[in-house]
């Protein structure tokens, strides 16, 4: 299990570096350890800098995946990846297009425990990335799925949700269990 880096820490404000292909065993091990760490912490996403690694890798909890904006071929690709990894591993993710429609939503972060705020994000995004096995991915994500990806990609660029948030609160009753219950209802 990895240790989650908490704010303030310079690594959270540093842009992560791209990962070379083919992936080293170290990167494959890191992906597995990040999944384990995110699940243990009841998170919905985790990025390399959050565990002290300046690598462009992030994990998205499988419960966040929303197929409403995804084409049938993209859905098939994502489902096959989730079967292999249990959670979505994105390596060198890049948001290639952000939809014009935006929406506000409450966010928190494992690296900033007990702090929450409303963040405006694109309702839908087009993403390109590599899977944990080096397969090229390109898909559309919407709503909460898009929000989680945008939050994690921000981490890879040294940006924290508190940089964009309004109505920031501390010690809020918005717990990890609430997040997962929210996912069950969407």
N, C-alpha and C positions, 0 to 999 in steps of 0.2 A: 504494500500500500504506500502511496506517495503522500507527502505532506502538502496541504494546500497553503500557498503563499497568501498572506493577508495584507491589505492596505494599511499603512503606506509601506511600499517596498518598490524600489526602483525597477525591478524586473517587470512589474505590472505596467510600467510606463515606457517600456522598451519594445520596439517593433521586432517581431519574430522573423527569423530567416527561413527561406524556402528549404524544403527537404529534398535532397538529391535522390534521383531514381537510378538504379533500383534501391529500394529501402534497405538499410542495414538492419541487422538483427536487433540492434539497440532501439531503433524506431519501432519495430514490431513489438518488442517487449514494452516500450513506453505506451503504445496504444492500449495494450491489454491492462497495464497498470492504471492508466487513466480511466478506463471503463470501471474498473474495480473501485477506484477512489471516488469517482462521481457517484456511483451507486451507493457506496457506504455513507456518503455525505447527503444522500437524498437530493442530489442536484438533477437538473434537467439538461445541463451542458457543462463542458469543462474544456479550457484551452491550455495549450502548452505553457504559456507564461504563468498560469495559475498554479502550476506544480514546479515552477522554477526552471522550466525548459524553454529556451527561446527558439522553438521549432514551430513551424506553421502547421499545427495539427490541432484538431478539436474533435470532441465527442459530443454527439447529440443523443439524448435518451430516446429509445425507440418509441416510448409513449407520446413523444412530441410530434412524431411524423404524421402529417395530415395529407391525405391523398386528393383533397378537393381540387387543388390547382395543378395536379400532376397528370400528364398524358398517360395513356395505358402502357406505352413502352417504358416510360420513366418509372411508373408504378412497379412494373415487373422487375426492373433493374434494382430499385431500392429494396423491394421485398427480398430479392435474392441476397443482397448485402446484409440485411438484417438477420437473415437465417444464419449466415456465417459468423457475424460479429455480435449479435444480440443487441447492439446499439450501433448507431451510425458513426463510423470513423471517417472524418474528412481530412485529407492531407493536401496542403497547399490550396485551401479553398479561396475562391475569388468570386465576389459578387459582380457579375458582368452586367446586370441590369436591375435597377430598382424601379418598381412600378410608381406611377405618379400618385396613386391613392395612398394616403397615410392614415395611421391610426395610433391613438395613445393607448398605452397599457402599462400596468404596474410591473416593475422588475426589481429583483434583488440579485445578489451575487454571493457565491461561496467565498470569494476573496474579500468581501465587505460585509461580514456577518451582522445581522440586525439592522441593516439600512435598506430602505426601499424607496422607490420614487416612480413617478410616471414618466415614461419615455415615448417620444413620437418616433415611429419607424415606418418604413414602407410596408404596406399590407402584403405585397407580393414581391418576390425577388427571383431572378434567374441566377443560378449558381453553377460554377464549374469547379471541380476538385478531382482528387484521386482517392480511390478507396484504399483500404488497408492492404489490398493485394495489388495495388498499382493500376487498377482499372480506371479509365477516364469516366468521370461522371458529369452529367449536365442535366439539371432539372429545375423545375419551378417549385418554389415553396410559398405557401401563403399563411396568413394569420399567425397563430402562436408558433408554428413550425418556422416561419420566416423570421419572427421576432427572436427566437432562440439562436438561429444561425447568425443573424446580424449582431447580436450581443457577443457571441463567441468570436466572430471575425473582428469585431472591434477590439477584443482582447489581444488578438494577434497583431494589431496595429498600435498597441499601447494606449488604447482609449477605454475608459471605464464608464459604466452606465451613469455614474454620478456626474460626469461631465455634460451629460445631455438631459438629466432629470429635472423635473419640477416637482413641487410638493414632496420633497424628500422627508422621510420619516425614519425614526429609529424605534427599536423594540416594538415593532408592529406585530400583530397576530397573524401575519401572512407567513405561515410556516411551510417547510418543504412538503408536509402532508397536504396542506391546502393546495399547493401547486399541483400535486399529483391528482388530487380530487378534481381540480379544475380540468385537468386533461381528460379525465374519465367522462366529463360532461360535454366535451366539445366534439 
